[in-house]
Amino acid sequence: MALIVQKYGGTSVGSIERIKHVARKVAEAKKQGNDVVVVVSAMAGETNRLVALAQQVSESPDERERDVLLASGEQVSSALLSLAIKDLGCPARSFLAHQARIETDKAYGKARIKSIDSTRIKRALRDGEIVVVAGFQGVDEEENITTLGRGGSDTSAVAMAAALKANVCEIYTDVEGVFTTDPSICPKARKLDRISFEEMIEMASTGARVLQIGSVELAMKFAVPVHVRSSFTDLEGTWVVEEDESMDEVLVSGVTYDKNEAKITLLKVPDRPGLAAQIFSPISGANIVVDMIIQNASEDGTTDLTFTVPKADYKKALSLVEKTASVIQAGGVRVDPGIAKVSIVGVGMRTHAGVAAKMFQVLAREEINIQMISTSEIKISVVIDEKEMEHAVRVLHEAFVEKQGNL
C-alpha cells in the first residue's frame, strides 16, 4: 500500500463532467489499495471571475478580503469532488485550510506555508476515507484566510505530501508533462521523461507554467518525487526528482520564456554606500519580487540602476521608486513593460564551457538585441524586446535542444 497525493488543476475540474472523471481516477487509485489525498484548484476560470468581481467593487481591493473571496473557489471544487467520489460508493471527506491546519505567513495573495498539522487528515485516512483538500489557501496565526498565489495548489499538494511522507505527489494538469519548451511556439518541443529539482526550479522561475516554483522548492527540500502528468490520458508524464549523473550528459533541458515582467531604470543615481538598500527596501516591504538587476557606472560619478519586477506589480513598484528617486535626487525613472525574458536551463552547463557564447551568437545572428543578462550555474537568461520573444525561443531551441551537444 502506498500513500499518494494527487493534485488536479482548474482545467481538470473545469466542469461537472470533468469532476466526475477525476472522481473515477481517484476512486480507482483507492481501489488499488492506496491511501489517497487529493488537492484541488478552483474550477477553470473561477479565480479570474472572482478577481473581476473584487475589482468591480473596488479599484484597489483590500488584500485580506480579496483572499477571503478568492479562497471560495477551491471550497466549491473540493466539496463537489467529494460529492462525486461519494456517489461512486467511496467514503470521502473534504478539508478547507483551517481544518487541515495549513498555516502560512501573513503575505496576502502570495503567502508561504509554514507548517501543516496533519493529525485530522491521518485520522480520516485511517478511517478509510479519501481526503480532498482545498488547494491554494491557508490560514495565518490569527486565523485569517490567505492565498498562495497563482499555481498555489501545486505548493499545497507538495507540502501535504511532505507532511504526510507520501510516496509520490502526482500533479495532474492539462499537459502531458514538462516539455523542452512551449509546444505552441515550437512544434518540435518534446516531453522530458525526467528532470532534476534544480532544473525545474530554474524553469519555473524563468517562465515555465507547469509547476509553481514554491512547490518545486518544497519538493527538493523534502525529497518528494513529483510526477507531472495529464488528467485526460493514462500516459506516463515527467518525473521531477533528485539529480543523478546521467542528467549531466544533457547540456540544455529546456528553453523558457516570461512575458510577465517589466523593466524599471533609475537614471543618474548618486554613487554612495547604502543607496541600493534605500531603493530596494520599500519594494521588498511591499512583497514585490525583484528578478534581474544591473548597474552601469557613468563617468560623472553616478550610476544607472535597472531591474525587473512582475508586470502585475510594476505600477506599485514604479510609485515606490519614484518616491525614492526624489529623496536621493536621482536623475529620473524610466519603465518598459514591453520586454520578455528568455532562458536556457540545464545541469549540463556545469561541466561544459562556451554555452553563453553560443547563446549570444545565436541571438546576434538573428539580430535580436540583448538588454540584460543573468546567469546561474545551470541557467542563462536574457531580457529582449517582447516582439522578438517567440523567434528567440525557436532559434535557441533549435540550437540547444534539437542539435543537442554541438557547441
Buried (B, 14 or more C-beta within 10 A) or exposed (E): EEBBBBBBBBBBBBEEEBBBBBBEBBBEBBEEEBBBBBBBBBBBEBBEEBBEEBEEEEEEBEBBBBBBBBBBBBBBBBBBBBBBBBEBEBEBBBBBBBBBBBBBBBBBBBBBBEEBEBEBBBEBBEEEBBBBBBBBBBBBEEEBBBBBBBBBBBBBBBBBBBBBEBBBBBBBBEBBBBBBBBBEBBEEBBBBEBBBBBBBBBBBBBBBBBBBBBBBBBBBEBEBBBBBBBBBEEEEBBBBBEBEEEBBEBBBBBBBBBBBBBBBBBBBBEEEEEBEEEBBEBBEEEBBBBBBEBEEEEEEEBBBBBBBBBBEBBEBBBEBBBEBBEEBEBBEBEBBBEBBBBBBBBBBBEEBEEBBEBBBEBBEEEEBEBBBBBEBEBBBBBBBBBEBBBBBBBBBBBBBBEEBEEE
